Amino acid sequence: MGLFRRGPKRDGRDAPRDPEFSFFSADEGTRFRALVREAFAEQGLEVTVYADMVADSAGRQFGLGNLAAVCHNDERGPRAWSELVHQHVGMVLRTMEAPSALETLPPEQIRAQLYPRVVGAEGLDPRNFAYARAVAPGLYEILALDLPESVMMLTDEALEPLGDLPYLRDQALYNLRGLPVEAHETVEDSEGMRFEVVLGDSFYTASRVLALETLVRQVTGEELTADGALVAMPFRHQIAFHAIHDTGMIPALNAMAAFAATGYEDTPGAISPYVYWWHGGTLTQLSERDVDGDGLQIMIGEEFQELLERLVAEDDRHPGDDPG
């Protein structure tokens, strides 16, 4: 899994675009949906194919957004799409047809496989996830059960027999802190800009923002100060951070804003295109789309402005120190 994803060479951007998934050409979108229909048929299920989902005769719906993004981002190009689609459809149907893990797993195993997930508001029905905790504008923390082939996002109804919500959340955070760092890369330039990126196949890599102190300690061996860190979670398999010590955070902020926006585009499990200030467990959004929607702008509130002015003053008092 690379830091900066480059899509395979396919139909040029001048080709007519798919109306639902603009990263596909119209022909690629048609090919993708045909593969989806074929994969369901081979599993004995006839489906009606729509632009962004398929539905069977029983009314069950299967969204196509994440699968389309997976195909788009696979470096092997369209020749791999059939394999990816068939694997995904097989996994989805096996999961749906199997007995519920909540009914077959003992309570202690459920607690051991419980994790918090940070997700966007899109697709999160508040009628089923009333317990979801807001962690930033448009971002929510829910609980999920990690299974061998899938992740089960737990609704209010599913959580009710499992016990007290604060206890379950504490257990999920404990499990999250115990995850290993699968891969780590440092992004830096000759001017001293630097930030860290953690990547992994785990569906909870980006959600480690909920235990950022532990992650920073694992990666850098250092503790976060009261000033906190800059953090970005473009999609579920990636989190970037810069521990704040001095004005070196200024170039890191600008670079991370572009990094987050790029990583968010056309990505399976997309979470947020923005950079946040993590301080004391609170996330404050620092970047935003500009008024035209074509670029980015940095938003600095009063509290962050005070932090910035203090760090600038400290650097002025110690001009010989390396700001990186």
N, C-alpha and C positions, 0 to 999 in steps of 0.2 A: 504494500500500500504506500504510494508515494505521497510526498508533501504537496506538490503541485501537480494536479492530475492533467494529463494531456489526452484528449480523446483520440481514438484511432481515426485514420483517414477514411472518410465515407463520402456521401454525397456532399457537394459543396454548399456553402451557405446561400448561394444564389439559386439553389433548387427550391421549388415551392415547399413551404414548411408544413408539418403536421399541425392541425389547429389546436390540439390539446397538449402535445409534448413538442415544443418548438425545437428541442435539440435533435429531433428526428426530421428528416425530410418527409414529404407526404408519402413517397414510396416506401421509405423505411418504416413509417408508422403502419402502413398497410401490411407490410411483411411481418412486423412484430405482432400485430393483432391476429394475423392468420396463424402464427406459431402458437399463440395462446389458445385459440379455438382448437387447434389440432391436439395440443397437449391435454386439454380437458377431455376431448373426445377419446383419446387413447386410454384415459382413466375411466371411461364409460359414462362420462357426464357431458351432455349437450348443453351448451351455454349460448346466451345471446350476448354479442359483443357490442359494447358501447365505446365511446371515445376514451373514457377514463376508468372503466370497470367492465366486468362481465357479470351476468346473473343467470342462475339456473331456474328450472321450472318450479322449484320450491321457494323461490324468492330470495335465496342466499346470494349475497353480492360479494365480489372479490375485486378489490381495488387494484389498479395497474400501475399507479404512480411510482412506487418504489422499484418494482420489477423493470419498468421502462428505464429508470435511471441506472439500475444495475447493468442492463444491456448497453446503454449509452456509454458507460464508463469503463466497460471491459476492454482492455487494450488489444484483445484479439479481433475485435471488430465483429461484423455481422455473422461471420462463420461460427461464432460461439453462442449466438443467440438461442438456437434450438436447444442446446444442452442446458443453458441457464434457465430457459422457460420451463422445460420439462422437469428439471430438478425442483424449481420453485412450486410448480403446480402439484407435483407429487407430495412435497412436504406439506403444503397447505391442506390437501385433502386427507393425508394421514393424520394431521393434527386435528382436523375437524371431526373425523370419524372415530378417533380413539376415545376411550373413556376419559373424562375430565381428570387431570392430575390432582385437582383439589379433592376429588373423591377417592383416589387410589393411593396417594402418597401419605405417609404418616405425618402428623403435625410437626415433629422435629425436623423432618426432611424438608418440608415446605419452608420452615423458618430458615434453614440453612441455604436455601436456593432463592431467598427473597432479596431483591435489590431495588433501590430507588432509581427512577429514570426521569431525566429532564426532557420534556417534550414540548412542542409548540401547541398553540391553542387549536390549530387546524386539525380537524378530525377528532378532537377530544370532546365528546358529548357531555356537557355539564350535568345532564340528567343521570348519567351513569357514573360520573366521577366527581360527585359533590365534595368529596374529601380532598381533592387535588389542591396542593398548596402552591400559591403563586410565588415564584422566586425572582421574577423580573417581568416587565411588561410583555405579555404574550407568551411567557414561559411558565410551565407548571411542573411540579414534582408529583409523580404518582409512584405506586408500588407495582413491581412486576415479579412474576415467578419465572425463573430461568429454567428452561427445559432443554433436553438434548437437541431438538430440532427447531425449537421456536421459543419465543418469549410471550408469556401470557400477561397482558396488562390487566391488573385486578380492579374490577369495578367495586362500587359500594356493596353490592350484593355478595360478591365473591369474598370480600374482606370480613363481612359481618361475623361469620362463624369462626374466624381465625383468631379473634381476640382483640385486645385493646389497641387502638390505632397508634398511640404514641409508642407503645412497646414494640409493635411491628415495625414502625419506622426506625426505632433505635437498632433493632436487629438487622434491618436492611442496610443501614449506614455502617454497621459493624462489618457486614459482609463486603460492602463496597470498599472499605478501607483495607481489607485483606487482599484485594486484587493485585496481581503483579503488574509491573510496568512491562508491557509487551515490546514496545519499541519507543525509542526517544531520539529526537534529532534537535540540534541547535541551529536556528536561523540567525545569521549575523552578517554584517558587512564591514568594510574597511573603516567606516566612520564610527564604529562602536555600537551600532544598533544590534540588539540581541534579544531573542526570546526563545523559549523552549516549546517544543511540540511533542506531545505524547500521542502515539497511534496504537491501534490494536483492533483485532477482530471482535473483541468483546462489544456487545451492544451497550455497555455501560461506560465506555471510555470517556465520552464527553460528560456523562453524568457525574464524573469524579470532581466536577466543580463543587459538588455538595460536600466533599471532603478534601478541599483544596490544600489545606494545611498538611495533611498526610501525603498527598501527591507531591507537593513541593519538597517535602522532607525526603521522600523516596528518590526523587530525581536529582536534587542539588545537595542533599545532606544538610541543608540549612532550614531554619525556622522563619516563617513569615513574620515581619514586624507589624506593628499596629497600622502602618500605612497600607498594608495589604498588597494587592497585585492587580495587574491587568490580566484579563482572561477572555478567551474566545472559544466558542463551541460551535464550529461551522456545521458539523454533522456528527452522528452518533459515534463514529469510530475515531474521533480526533478532538483533542483539546490543546490549546496553546496558552502559555502564561508567561508573564514577566514580573518577577518579584520586585516591588518598588523599594529602592534604596536612595535614589538620587534623580537628577534630571535626565539620566539615561532613559527614563521611561518615556520621554517626549518622542524621540525617533521610534521607539518600540511601539508606542500608541499608533502612530501613523502607519507603520508597516503592518501591524496586526489588524488594523481596520481594513486594509486592502486584502490581506491574507484571509480574513474571515469572510469577506464578501465573495471572494473567488471560490473558496472552499464550499460555500453554501450552495452555489448555483448547480442545478441539475444533478443533485447528489441524493442517493438513497439515504433515508434517515436524516434529512436536513433538519437542523435545529434553529440556528440563528446566524444572520449575516453580520452581526454587530460585535463590538468590543465592549466589555464591561469592566467596571472597577469593583473588585472584590475587597470588601473591608468589613471585618468582624462578622463574616458570614452573609453579609448583604451584597446584592449585586445592583450596581447603578450603571445604566446604559450610557455609553460615551460616544458612540457613533450612530449615524442615521443616514438614510438616503437624503440627497439634497432635494430641493423643491421640484426640480425637473425629473427626478427619479433616475438620472443618468450617472450620477456620481455619489460621493460620500462626503459627509461633513462631520466634524467633531463637535460634540455638545459638551460643554463644561459648566456644571452647576456650581453653586456657591461653595459647597464643601470641598469639591475637587479643586476649585480655583485656589482656595486657601492652602491646600496641600501643595499645589504647584508653586505658589509664591514662597512658601516656607522652604521647599527644596531648592529653588533658585537662590534664595538668600543664603542657605547653607553652602551651596556651591561657590557663591561669591566670597564667602569667608574662608574657603579652602580651595583657592584657584589651582593649586598644584595637583589636586586629586584627579584621578582618571574618572570621568563621568560615565564611562561604560561599565 
